[in-house]
């Protein structure tokens, strides 16, 4: 099994078992020790993994960090564990004390689901206030897998990880800053934008006007970029239909007489694909056009509808489905309004894609 597959398998396991894991010790055994094993460490070898490692601070005795990871008889990572329901924001001060005592350059604070990785990038032998890397074991991306590979026993190199950690930390903070400005532009950001395009003095009235304009423009730009990138991917992967298949295609067209798939319907389909691309395979999102509606399905299965589009009338509707199989039609003014309902679409698609969902449901 590939490294990323092991991590994702562990994430699935966590999702299935967490409700039966009632203590911190059980969290360690069920979630955290398997994670260390996935990194290549022998959790039963005290030369590699030492539980309850002594980290006495000054005159305070009996201080112990949950795990200390060793390589070549040198401590490289300390790990403080909490129950999976615990909020990690309340517990990093404890790890700060341990970090100062143990001569490891990396520290992990985890509840078995969320992992926060720290180092001393800002001041030597003093753990930074903010982690340089965070991830959720139930949502392991290729990027997360790539970064965690550096912490595997076989490839662990302290200097190379430290060199990369600074970039990770500040790029994360930059992304958070940009994301916040894009979703809720600050007065300073709006003022800067307004000065670039407005020829006159940016008064309070103009600033207030540009706040709405900026939010709308950003939203439209992001939607257009997503649609353009998705269309480019579709165009690049589109296969040329062999000549002998063209006849079959024409025959199908005759059989489906009266059904015309419009460009607007296809644009709606691409928007739904773009929304779900980060959560399920894009290939699993398919469509079937009918005389009554344009259906977007999971795995081309009519029993697993993601949503339906009703666009061939004066009013346009997006039809959504909830867990009780109820249908809900919402009025949309333009096809891009589908983005407003991304949470409902993602929730629906995840329901079908979840490994434990063996049964399908009636549309």
C-alpha positions in Angstrom: 0.0 0.0 0.0 1.3 3.5 -0.9 2.1 5.9 1.8 -0.8 8.2 0.9 -3.2 5.2 0.8 -2.1 4.2 4.3 -2.8 7.7 5.6 -6.2 7.8 4.0 -7.0 4.3 5.2 -6.2 5.6 8.7 -8.4 8.6 8.2 -11.3 6.3 7.2 -10.6 4.2 10.3 -10.7 7.3 12.6 -14.0 8.3 11.2 -15.5 4.9 11.8 -14.1 4.3 15.3 -14.0 7.7 17.0 -17.4 7.4 18.6 -16.2 4.3 20.4 -12.9 5.9 21.6 -13.7 7.4 25.0 -10.4 8.2 26.6 -7.1 9.8 25.8 -5.3 6.5 26.1 -7.7 4.9 23.7 -7.0 7.8 21.3 -3.3 7.0 21.4 -3.8 3.3 20.8 -6.4 3.6 18.1 -5.3 6.6 16.2 -1.9 8.0 17.0 0.2 4.8 17.3 -1.0 3.7 13.8 0.0 7.1 12.5 3.5 6.6 13.9 3.6 3.2 12.3 2.6 4.6 9.0 5.6 6.9 9.2 7.8 3.8 9.6 8.5 3.9 13.3 8.3 0.7 15.4 6.0 1.8 18.2 7.1 -1.3 20.2 10.8 -0.5 19.9 12.0 1.7 22.7 15.0 2.7 20.6 12.6 4.5 18.3 9.4 5.3 20.2 9.5 6.1 24.0 6.2 6.6 25.7 5.9 8.8 28.8 9.3 10.4 28.1 10.6 12.3 31.2 10.7 16.1 30.5 11.1 17.6 34.0 11.1 21.4 34.0 13.4 22.9 36.7 12.4 21.8 40.1 9.1 20.5 38.8 9.4 16.7 38.7 7.2 14.1 37.1 6.7 15.9 33.8 6.3 13.5 30.9 5.6 14.0 27.3 3.4 11.3 25.7 5.9 10.1 23.1 9.5 10.9 22.1 10.7 9.7 18.8 14.3 8.8 18.4 16.6 8.2 15.5 20.3 7.3 15.9 19.8 7.5 19.7 18.9 11.2 19.3 15.4 12.7 20.1 13.9 14.1 17.0 10.2 14.6 17.7 8.1 15.0 20.8 4.4 14.3 20.7 1.7 15.5 23.1 -1.6 13.7 22.7 -5.1 14.6 23.7 -8.5 12.9 23.4 -10.0 13.3 19.9 -12.8 15.6 21.2 -10.3 18.0 22.8 -9.7 21.5 21.4 -6.0 21.7 20.7 -5.9 25.5 21.2 -6.1 24.9 24.9 -3.1 22.6 25.2 0.0 24.1 23.4 1.4 25.7 26.6 2.2 22.3 28.0 4.1 21.3 24.8 6.0 24.6 25.1 7.5 23.5 28.4 8.5 20.1 27.2 10.1 21.5 24.0 12.4 23.7 26.0 13.7 20.7 28.0 13.9 17.9 25.3 16.5 18.5 22.6 14.2 17.7 19.7 13.7 20.3 17.0 10.1 19.2 16.2 7.0 18.9 18.3 3.6 17.6 17.4 0.3 18.4 19.2 -2.5 16.1 18.2 -5.9 14.7 19.2 -5.5 11.9 16.7 -7.5 13.8 14.1 -5.9 17.2 13.9 -2.1 17.4 13.9 -0.1 20.6 14.5 3.7 20.5 13.8 6.0 23.0 15.6 9.6 23.9 15.6 11.9 26.8 16.9 12.1 28.8 13.7 11.9 32.2 15.4 14.0 31.7 18.5 16.4 28.8 19.2 15.2 26.2 21.7 11.9 28.0 22.1 8.9 26.5 20.4 7.1 28.9 18.1 3.6 30.1 19.0 2.2 29.0 15.7 2.7 25.6 13.9 4.5 25.6 10.6 2.2 22.8 9.3 -1.2 21.5 10.1 -3.4 18.7 8.7 -6.5 16.6 9.4 -6.0 12.9 9.1 -9.5 12.6 7.6 -8.6 14.9 4.7 -5.1 13.9 3.5 -4.2 15.6 0.2 -1.3 14.9 -2.0 0.4 18.0 -0.5 -0.1 16.7 3.0 1.3 13.3 2.1 4.3 14.9 0.4 5.2 16.9 3.5 4.7 14.0 5.9 7.0 11.8 3.8 9.9 14.0 5.1 9.1 12.8 8.6 9.3 9.1 7.8 12.1 7.2 9.6 13.8 6.3 6.3 13.9 9.8 4.9 14.0 12.0 8.1 16.6 14.8 7.6 16.4 17.5 10.2 18.2 20.2 8.2 16.2 19.8 5.1 12.9 19.8 7.0 13.9 22.9 8.9 14.8 24.6 5.6 11.3 23.9 4.3 9.4 24.5 7.5 9.9 28.3 7.3 8.4 28.4 3.8 5.5 26.3 4.9 4.8 28.4 7.9 4.8 31.8 6.2 3.1 30.6 3.0 0.3 29.2 5.2 -0.1 32.6 7.0 -0.1 34.4 3.6 -2.8 32.1 2.2 -4.9 32.7 5.4 -4.4 36.5 5.0 -5.3 36.4 1.3 -8.3 34.1 1.8 -9.7 36.5 4.5 -9.2 39.5 2.3 -10.9 37.8 -0.6 -14.0 36.7 1.5 -14.2 39.8 3.7 -12.1 42.6 2.3 -10.7 45.0 4.9 -11.0 48.8 4.6 -7.3 49.0 3.8 -7.6 46.4 1.0 -10.7 48.1 -0.5 -9.0 51.5 -0.3 -5.9 50.1 -2.1 -8.1 48.5 -4.9 -10.2 51.7 -5.3 -7.1 53.8 -5.7 -6.0 51.6 -8.6 -9.1 52.2 -10.6 -11.0 55.3 -9.3 -9.7 58.5 -10.8 -10.9 60.9 -8.0 -10.4 61.1 -4.3 -11.5 58.0 -2.3 -14.0 59.5 0.1 -15.9 57.5 2.7 -18.9 57.3 0.4 -16.7 56.0 -2.5 -15.0 53.5 -0.1 -18.4 52.1 1.0 -19.4 51.8 -2.7 -16.2 50.0 -3.6 -16.6 47.5 -0.8 -19.6 45.9 -2.5 -18.0 46.2 -5.9 -14.8 44.6 -4.7 -16.6 41.6 -3.1 -18.7 41.1 -6.2 -15.7 41.4 -8.6 -13.6 38.9 -6.5 -16.4 36.4 -6.4 -17.0 36.6 -10.2 -13.2 36.4 -10.9 -12.8 33.2 -8.8 -15.9 31.6 -10.4 -14.6 32.4 -13.8 -11.1 31.1 -13.1 -12.5 27.8 -11.7 -14.8 27.4 -14.8 -11.9 28.2 -17.2 -9.5 25.8 -15.6 -12.1 23.0 -15.5 -13.0 23.6 -19.1 -9.3 23.5 -20.1 -8.9 20.2 -18.2 -12.0 18.8 -20.0 -10.8 19.9 -23.4 -7.3 18.4 -22.9 -8.8 15.1 -21.9 -11.5 14.9 -24.5 -11.0 11.9 -26.7 -11.5 11.9 -30.4 -14.5 9.7 -31.3 -13.5 6.9 -33.7 -15.3 7.0 -37.1 -17.1 3.8 -36.4 -18.6 5.2 -33.2 -20.0 8.3 -34.9 -22.8 6.2 -36.4 -23.7 4.9 -32.9 -23.7 8.4 -31.6 -26.1 9.6 -34.3 -28.4 6.7 -33.6 -28.5 7.6 -30.0 -29.3 11.2 -31.0 -32.3 10.0 -33.0 -33.5 7.9 -30.0 -33.2 10.9 -27.7 -35.1 13.2 -30.1 -36.5 16.2 -28.3 -33.7 16.4 -25.8 -31.2 19.1 -26.5 -28.4 19.6 -24.1 -27.7 23.4 -23.9 -24.4 25.1 -23.3 -25.9 26.6 -20.2 -26.6 23.1 -18.8 -23.1 22.0 -19.6 -21.7 25.1 -17.9 -23.8 24.2 -14.8 -22.4 20.7 -14.9 -18.8 22.1 -15.1 -19.5 24.3 -12.1 -20.7 21.4 -10.0 -17.6 19.4 -11.0 -15.5 22.3 -10.0 -17.2 22.6 -6.6 -16.8 18.8 -5.9 -13.3 18.4 -7.4 -11.5 18.7 -4.1 -13.8 16.2 -2.4 -14.5 13.4 -4.9 -13.1 12.2 -8.2 -14.1 14.5 -11.0 -14.7 11.4 -13.2 -17.4 10.2 -10.8 -19.5 13.3 -11.5 -21.7 12.6 -14.6 -24.9 13.9 -16.1 -28.0 12.7 -17.9 -30.2 15.0 -19.8 -34.0 14.4 -19.9 -37.0 16.3 -21.3 -37.9 17.4 -17.7 -34.5 18.3 -16.2 -30.7 18.1 -16.5 -29.6 15.5 -13.9 -26.1 15.5 -12.3 -25.3 12.1 -10.8 -22.7 10.3 -8.8 -21.1 7.4 -10.9 -23.8 7.8 -13.6 -26.3 6.3 -11.2 -29.9 7.6 -11.3 -30.3 6.4 -7.7 -27.5 8.8 -6.6 -28.5 12.2 -7.8 -26.3 15.1 -6.7 -28.6 17.8 -8.1 -30.9 18.7 -11.0 -31.0 21.7 -13.2 -34.3 23.1 -14.6 -33.1 25.7 -17.1 -35.5 25.4 -20.1 -38.1 27.8 -18.7 -38.5 31.5 -17.9 -37.4 30.8 -14.3 -34.3 28.8 -13.6 -34.2 26.3 -10.7 -31.5 24.2 -8.9 -33.0 21.1 -7.3 -31.2 19.8 -4.3 -31.6 16.6 -2.2 -31.3 16.1 1.6 -30.6 13.0 3.6 -34.3 12.2 3.9 -34.6 12.1 0.1 -36.6 15.3 0.1 -36.3 17.5 -2.9 -35.8 21.2 -2.6 -36.1 23.5 -5.6 -34.3 26.9 -5.3 -34.7 29.8 -7.7 -31.5 31.0 -9.3 -31.0 34.1 -11.4 -28.0 32.9 -13.3 -26.0 29.7 -13.6 -23.2 30.9 -11.5 -25.6 31.1 -8.5 -24.9 27.3 -8.1 -21.8 28.3 -6.2 -24.1 29.7 -3.4 -25.2 26.1 -2.7 -21.7 24.4 -2.7 -22.0 23.2 0.9 -25.2 21.2 0.1 -23.7 19.8 -3.0 -20.5 18.7 -1.2 -22.5 17.1 1.6 -24.6 15.2 -0.9 -21.6 14.0 -2.9 -19.6 12.9 0.2 -22.6 10.9 1.3 -22.4 8.8 -1.8 -18.6 8.6 -1.8 -18.3 7.6 1.9 -16.8 4.0 2.1 -19.4 2.9 4.7 -22.3 3.8 2.4 -23.1 0.5 0.8 -26.7 1.2 -0.1 -27.9 3.6 -2.7 -31.1 5.7 -2.4 -34.1 6.2 -4.5 -34.2 9.6 -6.3 
